[in-house]
Amino acid sequence: MMPDRSRYTNNPTITVEYDCRGQRKTKDFKCVYEARRFYLTKDKANKNPKVIKGD
């Protein structure tokens, strides 16, 4: 179960970059926990994820 996102409204937007079909793609997340889950999923799939921004 995902945590209540309203508690995390002051958190920065996190951008994760990853490999996809021979190129790099980016995806933005407002929830830290969603970004972490996405990062771990891509890491297990050997997609070389990298956090490139956390404003």
HUCOR-V550627 format. One line per field, one symbol per residue. phi: phi as a letter, one per 20 degrees, with the letter a starting at -180 (. if undefined). psi: psi as a letter, one per 20 degrees, with the letter a starting at -180 (. if undefined). burial: I if it has 16 or more other ideal C-beta (glycine too) atoms within 10 Angstrom, else O. A space follows every 50 residues. Layout:
phi->???
psi->???
burial->???
//
This chain:
phi->.ffffffdfefffddddbfblnbdccbdcedfffffffgfffffelelfb edbbf
psi->pqrohhikhiqrppppqrpoljrpqqpqphphhhggggghghghjljlqp oiqm.
burial->OOOOOOOOOOOOOIIIIIOOOOOOOOIOIOIOOIIOOIIOOIOOOOIOIO OOOOO
//
